[in-house]
Amino acid sequence: MQITKIAVAMSGGIDSSITALLLQEQGYDIVGITLRIWDYLSEGCEQKEIGCCSMESMLEAGDFCKKIGIQHYIVDVRTQFKNIVVENFVSEYLDARTPNPCVICNPTIKWAGILQKADELGCSHIATGHYSQIAESNGRYFFKQAADSSKDQSYVLWQLRQEQIKRTLLPLGSLHKSDIKKLAAERGFVQLAKKRESQEICFIPDNNYRNFLKSHLPELEKKVQGGNFIATNGSTIGTHDGYPFYTIGQRKGLRIALGKPAYVIAIDKETNQITIGEKQDVFRDSMIIDSVNCLKYDFLPENTPLFVKIRYNTFPMACYVEKMSKTKFKVFFNEPVSAITPGQSAVFYEGSDMIAGAIIIQ
């Protein structure tokens, strides 16, 4: 598809800003689009708005677009975001799973919202500041890991559809973060190069999901508090604050003294019981996945050496998969893996090529 005009997703941060600048310097006709996703104050959050989705960041995105001489548009997707991403976030914790809201948001809100506005503006493509690369093979589009492995974001992009990837450009995928900061400073955007980057979930600026759940569901704490911590032999060893407030592998904040490090190894929403074990109890040699989205191929290769990431900030681990049913696969690890967490994403790679992703269910 020939590139005619590009809509750049602008967050106000350095990565999306430099994405727009690079494309402009390459001679493309571009516009900036910022999604209005969330209003912290309307949801009872007393903390000042911060992060990539705040009002301040939207103003900064608009200011940058003005400085480089391009049009800037704000698209209101707050209702869709709340109904899809936030409700999924809450329901996953209530089902004793640990969600990844960015994985849900990317195809349903970010790409959907930007592409819709891009179509209205006559843009053939969109661009984002994600650190990943896009490749094509046999008519299928897929992601490759970024040149800067410490910043690679391919993990959170696995749910994107073929038609979305086909129209996407990722100019930063072949660059390192240090290159981006240097480029910003050289172009006169010194403060942008020094700007603090948000690491929090965008709608939880204090990074405390437990407080968010309590605020979103005022009766939740009363309903679930007082459940039992149990040992691997089934004996009760204490009480906890409620099963939605814990995740697999958690060690800190348990407030239970066993004379040795204790870890969450199982969560049962039906009984409101949380099983506590030692470090070795957190390791497993297999897991079950569902809701597979295939990218490089139209299938997930079975009994073939692959690598898989089970969390954003982990290294890919050697594995192979076997099909269990129409949608489910069992993943076998070459070596035991710690804290396999239902609700998180399993993303599969062949070398640097991301071939598929799925949701961990067990």
Summary of the structure (lengths in Angstrom):
residues: 362
radius of gyration: 21.7
end to end distance: 40.5
largest distance: 68.0
contacts: 1137
relative contact order: 0.13
helix: 31%
strand: 28%
